[in-house]
Amino acid sequence: MSTATRTSAVRRAGSRSGAREPSGPQTPPGSAAVRAPRRRISPERVAAALTLVALLAASIVALNSIGIDPAKMARSWSNAERFFGRVGAITFPEPGELLYFTALTVGLVICGTLLAAVISVPVAYLAASNTTPGNGWRAFARFFGVLTRSIPDVVFAMVFVLIFSLGALPGILAIGIHSIGMISKMFADAIEQIDEGPRLAIRAGGGSKLQEFTAGVLPQVMPSWVATVLHRNDINLRGSVILGYIGVVGLGMQMSFAFKSLDYGLGLGYAVVIFVLCVAMEVVSSAVRAAMLGIQPTGRGLGDRMLRGLRRIRPGSERLGVQAAAASPAAMLRRPWNGERVRNTVWGWIAAAVVVGSILICDIQWGDFITVWAKVPEIAAQFWPPSFGSYDASAMFEAMGETISIALAATLLTVIVSIVVGSLAARNVAPTRGVRAGMRLLLVVVRGIPEIILAIVLIVISGLGTQAGTIALAIGGVGLLGKLLADSFEEVKAGPERALTAAGASRLQVYAGATVPQGLRAMIGHTFYMIDCNIRSATLLGIVGAGGVGYYLLNASQGSHYGIVTAIVLMILVTVLLVEGLAIWMRRVFR
Amino acid sequence: MTNPQTPTDTVITLSSVTKRFGATTALNGVSIEVERGEIVVLLGLSGSGKSTLLRHVDGLEQPTDGSIKVLGENVAGLSGRPLRTLRSKVGFIFQQFELVPSLSVLENVLTGALATLRGPRLGLWSYGRANKLAALGHLDRVGLLDRAYQRADTLSGGQQQRVAIARALMQNPEILLADEPVASLDPESSDQVMALIREIALDRGLTVLCSLHQVDLALSWADRIVGLRHGEVVLDTPTVGLTKAQVMEIYGRVATTTSELQAIEAELLVGSIPDSAR
C-alpha cells in the first residue's frame, strides 16, 4: 500500500467521522492527533457548567456580604465571655417536668411521623412507576410530595395552631404533612427498586393488583420503609425544637419560654437535654432497625457504632438451621416458638406499646376534628390574598435574598470542609486507617448536633445573628455532606485506581485522576441536595434570630398578618422549587 | 366445549399467534395444540420465543395477531376476575423461582391461593386454617415440610424451585407452565426438580408445557417436543424413537447464522454425538 493511498484512506475515514483535515506541515498525515475525533461539547453541558460557576461566584459574594471573618469572630468572643459571666451555671428543670416534656416531645414526633408514614403508602403507590395506575396519577402524587416537602413544617404549624387549640395536635399534623414529601419519595423509590419477579409470579397465579402489592411488593420494601420512617423520626425530633417557637408544646416551647424570660441558664439546660435526646433517639432507632429487621448495624451513625460495640461483647448465634423434623402437615400448623419468633413478638409488642403511649401522652383532642371544619373558611380567608402588608416589597425580597445568601454561603463553607474531611474519611483515599477512623468519628459527632440547637446556642452566646446562623448551618452540613462524599468515594470502582497506582501515580494523582472523576456526579448531586436543605433550614433560622425571611415569617404570624405569611411562603416555595428543578437538571446533564 | 373430562380434549390452542415488540418479532405465526395430560417441551435457543409463548398462555402478554384458547377460554379477550380465575387454573414455574425472599416458605406457598381469596393478604394468619393445612400438604409433597417457617431466601436454589412448585400446586391447577425451570440449578437439583414435576403431573393428570434448551433432557423427559427458532415452529414431534442426532439435524438444516451453528455444535459436544450428525 503506497503512502498516497493510505493518506486518502485516512482522509475518507476522517471526513466520515467529522474529524479535522490535516492542518499543517508539522503534523504528519495519518498521525493520531489528526485522526482523533474532535471532542463534542453539548450546549447543555456548557450551560450547566456556567450555572455551576455562577453559583460558586454567588456563594463567594454571599460569604463576603454576610461578613464571616475571623477577626470579627474573635471580637465577639468577648460577648461570649460576658454572656457566661452573666448566665452563671446551666440549670435544668425539675425531673418530673423534664420527664413529662421529654415524653411529650418524643410522643408528638412519633405520632407525626407515623401519620406521615400512613398517608405516604397510597401516595408512594401512585408515584412509583411500576405500581401507578396512570401517568396522571403519578404526576399528581409527585406534585403532592414536592409541595408538602417544600412548605416548611413551621408554616403548617402556624396554620394548625390557628385552627386547633394549643397542644400537641398542631405539631403532629405539621410534622405529619411536611414529612409526607420525603417519606413518600423514599417509599416510591423502594417500590421502584423491587425485584419484579415475585410480583409477576403472584399475577401469574391469579392475584389482583392489590394482592400483588400486599404479597409481592410490601414484603420486599418493608425493611427499607421501616428504615426510612425511623430516619425521618430522627429528623423530625430535631425539627420539633423550632415548632416550640410558634406554639407547639414540648421541650422546644419550654426552651423558647426560658430564653424569652431571659433565663439563659435554663434555656441552655433545655438545649443540652434536646441534644442528648437526639443522640439517644439515634441510638434507639439503630437498635430497632437491627432488632426488628435483622439488619446488621453496618451504618456509620452514632447509634450503629454504639450497637456494634455492644454486639462485639455478645456475639449473637444465628439459628437458621433446620427445625425439628416435621411429622405431618397438621402437626406443623402451629408455628414453633423459636428464638426468632419470640424476639419478633416481643419487639412487636414494644413497638405497639410505644405507639399507644405516644398517642396517649399527646392527649389529642379528637373532638377538634369535628369542630374545626366550621373555622376553616374563616381562617383560609385570613391567609388570602397574599400581601406584603405594611412591609416594603423590596425589603421582603432583600430578606429572601439574605436567606439565599445564608444558604449559599453555608453550602460553600460546608463543601470546602467536606471535600477535605470526606475524602480523608474514605477508605480508598485516607493515607492511614487511623486518619479515616478519626475523620469518620468527627463526622458522626458533628452529625449528632442538631443544627437549629447549635444556631440558637451560637446566637445566644455570641450575640451575632446572621453569621452565627450561617456557621451553624455550615457545621451541620459537614456532618451530612462529609458522610455522603466519603461514601460516594468509597463506592467508586477500584479498578481505575489500581490501574493508576500500577502505572506509578502518586496517591494524590490517583485521587485526582481516578477517585474524583468517578465520584464527581455524586458530588454535584450531593452538593445540590445540600443547597436544597440549607435553603429550607435558612428560612427557619430567622425564627430563632439568625436573619433572613424567617424573622418576618414569625413576626407576621405573631401579629396575625396572615396575608404576609402566605406571601413569604410563596416566595420560599418558588425558591425551593427552582433549586430542586436546577438540581434535577444538573443531575441529568452530568450523568 | 363438549366434555372437559374426555382424555383427548385440547386444553391449549394457539392459532397463528404473532407477537411483535416494536421492530422485533418474538413469535411469528405459531400454531400449537396441546391435549389434556400431555407433557410437552418447548425446545429452542435463548431468544427463540419460548418464554414469550408461555407468557401468552397465561395471559401475561397479549398477542399482536392470532388467537389463544386455554381451557376453552379465549385468553386475549379476558380481563379482571375471569382472567384471574383462568390464571389460577394455570400454574407457572419460573427460571428464577420468583419467591418473595423475605416471606416464610409457607406464606410463599399460600400466595398461590390468592386468586380464590378476596382482598389483600399479609401474614400467615390472614389465609385461614384450611389454606394453611393445604399449603403444608403441598410442602410435604415436595419434601420441604420441615422448612415451612424458614425465610424463603435461606433455602438453596433447588429447594426454592420446589417451593415454587408447591405454590403452583396451591392454585390447584389443570395446566403447568414451566419456563426453563432448571436453568439456574446444579445438575443434581435439576434432576430432582424435573423428576418431581413429571411425577406430580402424572399423579394429577396435569398438562405440562415446559421450555428447555437441553436436547438430552427434553428427549428423556417429554412426551412431545415442539422446536422453536426465531419465533417459528420448526419441529413438532413425539419423542418416542427420536434421537438427539435427528433433532439436531433438523436444527442444523434450518440454522442460518454461524452463531446458531456454533450453539448447535456445542450442544452436540455436550452429548458427545459424532460430528457427522451435522
Interface residues (C-beta under 8 A of the other chain):
Chain A: D195 G197 P198 L200 A201 I202 R203 A204 G205 G206 G207 S208 L210 Q211 F213 T214 A215 G216 L218 P219 Q220 M222 P223 L320 V322 Q323 A324 A325 A326 S328 P329 A330 M332 L333 R335 P336
Chain B: D58 L60 L83 R84 T85 L86 R87 S88 V90 G91 F92 F94 Q96 F97 E98 L99 V100 P101 S102 L103 T111 G112 L114 A115 L117 G119 P120 R121 L122 L124 R129 K132 L133 L136 G137 L139 D140 L145 D146 R147 A148 Y149 Q150 T154 A164 R167 A168 M170 Q171
